[in-house]
């Protein structure tokens, strides 16, 4: 794994930045203690939920292979199930217990990820002027933004924004909001924190809800953090990416394709089978809108998407495969997304942080080897709506 010091120790100083544009200055992440090894998931899950349905067990075993996930981190543990056995029982009203666990867990993970990010940034937390907090795993007043600010010891005057229940597109939506804040508040430094846990939707297997098994095989927990701001201080701040243009589109009449409801049993999610197909059919037009912002006469006029880098939220292997096929991308273009999926699962809004970390690692490795990485690229995510989030960005490490 790369470290922030790699940009200095190897003499790999970033490219000249553009005045007034938001820079991604630091990254950080955190995870709960429970590590799930995918090959052992099936037996453990069915044992913990007291289910012995052989057909469902076989289905989950197949899904565990097709997701390409190898490891994940989760808040759920045998200790929690021992304390709250009702979480593994069908039909019981357990939303209070779930929120009690989730609210505490997402706050702690967000604090740890933010602390790691601030350490990598190299400036004191007192220099943070704004906070953007993203989560689809909690519900309370005041929200997790306040508990995060208090946990980090931020000034009571820090200006806070909360983005709730945006699902997998939440991380890139948070980047878009943080970008707007930074560019409209000269001298500001924005902490963007995301934190998610699947415990809010944990359920026993059911033949009536076979789609639940996709989530069991795919989703993970964790937190991510980023520091953003304009005009980095030379010698102190080391910009990683420059955010050029951000857009958001929703597709009319697709509201039910990703359907989530907060009920007395927690959150119920349902993903329609045609989700990857819908994304494939619309992703090229969305990406072209962003690429046009580079301007005419650039190397992107020929629509060779392999001239760019691709930081894509890995919603699942089917989505990555469809995007790769539609845009005729070389396999290595989505390597950071596939690595994040393999090592952390789909951790909802957090996952784009893990993708960007892998991209930094790969860029530094290529530069040390004398190879050229792509300077311009897209940061993408897809969430409920169906909503497309995209940012045209520059890699400042190439």
Secondary structure as the mmCIF struct_conf table of DSSP 4:
data_model
#
loop_
_struct_conf.conf_type_id
_struct_conf.id
_struct_conf.beg_label_comp_id
_struct_conf.beg_label_asym_id
_struct_conf.beg_label_seq_id
_struct_conf.end_label_comp_id
_struct_conf.end_label_asym_id
_struct_conf.end_label_seq_id
TURN_TY1_P TURN_TY1_P1 UNK A 4 UNK A 5
HELX_RH_AL_P HELX_RH_AL_P1 UNK A 6 UNK A 9
TURN_TY1_P TURN_TY1_P2 UNK A 10 UNK A 10
HELX_LH_PP_P HELX_LH_PP_P1 UNK A 13 UNK A 18
TURN_TY1_P TURN_TY1_P3 UNK A 19 UNK A 20
BEND BEND1 UNK A 21 UNK A 21
STRN STRN1 UNK A 22 UNK A 30
BEND BEND2 UNK A 33 UNK A 33
STRN STRN2 UNK A 34 UNK A 37
HELX_RH_AL_P HELX_RH_AL_P2 UNK A 38 UNK A 48
TURN_TY1_P TURN_TY1_P4 UNK A 49 UNK A 50
HELX_RH_AL_P HELX_RH_AL_P3 UNK A 54 UNK A 66
TURN_TY1_P TURN_TY1_P5 UNK A 67 UNK A 67
STRN STRN3 UNK A 71 UNK A 74
BEND BEND3 UNK A 75 UNK A 75
HELX_RH_AL_P HELX_RH_AL_P4 UNK A 78 UNK A 83
HELX_RH_3T_P HELX_RH_3T_P1 UNK A 85 UNK A 88
BEND BEND4 UNK A 89 UNK A 89
TURN_TY1_P TURN_TY1_P6 UNK A 90 UNK A 91
HELX_RH_AL_P HELX_RH_AL_P5 UNK A 95 UNK A 121
TURN_TY1_P TURN_TY1_P7 UNK A 122 UNK A 122
BEND BEND5 UNK A 123 UNK A 123
HELX_RH_3T_P HELX_RH_3T_P2 UNK A 125 UNK A 127
STRN STRN4 UNK A 130 UNK A 135
BEND BEND6 UNK A 136 UNK A 137
BEND BEND7 UNK A 141 UNK A 142
HELX_RH_AL_P HELX_RH_AL_P6 UNK A 144 UNK A 152
TURN_TY1_P TURN_TY1_P8 UNK A 153 UNK A 153
TURN_TY1_P TURN_TY1_P9 UNK A 156 UNK A 157
STRN STRN5 UNK A 159 UNK A 164
BEND BEND8 UNK A 165 UNK A 165
HELX_RH_3T_P HELX_RH_3T_P3 UNK A 167 UNK A 169
HELX_RH_AL_P HELX_RH_AL_P7 UNK A 170 UNK A 184
BEND BEND9 UNK A 185 UNK A 185
TURN_TY1_P TURN_TY1_P10 UNK A 186 UNK A 187
STRN STRN6 UNK A 190 UNK A 196
HELX_RH_3T_P HELX_RH_3T_P4 UNK A 198 UNK A 201
HELX_RH_3T_P HELX_RH_3T_P5 UNK A 207 UNK A 209
TURN_TY1_P TURN_TY1_P11 UNK A 210 UNK A 211
HELX_RH_AL_P HELX_RH_AL_P8 UNK A 212 UNK A 218
STRN STRN7 UNK A 219 UNK A 219
STRN STRN8 UNK A 222 UNK A 229
BEND BEND10 UNK A 230 UNK A 231
HELX_LH_PP_P HELX_LH_PP_P2 UNK A 232 UNK A 233
TURN_TY1_P TURN_TY1_P12 UNK A 234 UNK A 236
STRN STRN9 UNK A 241 UNK A 250
TURN_TY1_P TURN_TY1_P13 UNK A 252 UNK A 253
TURN_TY1_P TURN_TY1_P14 UNK A 255 UNK A 257
STRN STRN10 UNK A 258 UNK A 263
TURN_TY1_P TURN_TY1_P15 UNK A 264 UNK A 265
STRN STRN11 UNK A 266 UNK A 271
TURN_TY1_P TURN_TY1_P16 UNK A 273 UNK A 274
HELX_RH_AL_P HELX_RH_AL_P9 UNK A 275 UNK A 291
HELX_RH_3T_P HELX_RH_3T_P6 UNK A 292 UNK A 294
TURN_TY1_P TURN_TY1_P17 UNK A 296 UNK A 297
BEND BEND11 UNK A 298 UNK A 298
TURN_TY1_P TURN_TY1_P18 UNK A 299 UNK A 302
HELX_RH_3T_P HELX_RH_3T_P7 UNK A 305 UNK A 307
BEND BEND12 UNK A 308 UNK A 308
STRN STRN12 UNK A 309 UNK A 312
BEND BEND13 UNK A 315 UNK A 315
HELX_RH_AL_P HELX_RH_AL_P10 UNK A 317 UNK A 326
TURN_TY1_P TURN_TY1_P19 UNK A 327 UNK A 328
HELX_RH_3T_P HELX_RH_3T_P8 UNK A 331 UNK A 334
HELX_RH_AL_P HELX_RH_AL_P11 UNK A 335 UNK A 344
STRN STRN13 UNK A 346 UNK A 346
HELX_RH_3T_P HELX_RH_3T_P9 UNK A 348 UNK A 350
HELX_RH_AL_P HELX_RH_AL_P12 UNK A 351 UNK A 368
TURN_TY1_P TURN_TY1_P20 UNK A 369 UNK A 370
HELX_LH_PP_P HELX_LH_PP_P3 UNK A 371 UNK A 374
BEND BEND14 UNK A 375 UNK A 375
STRN STRN14 UNK A 376 UNK A 383
TURN_TY1_P TURN_TY1_P21 UNK A 384 UNK A 386
STRN STRN15 UNK A 387 UNK A 395
TURN_TY1_P TURN_TY1_P22 UNK A 396 UNK A 397
#
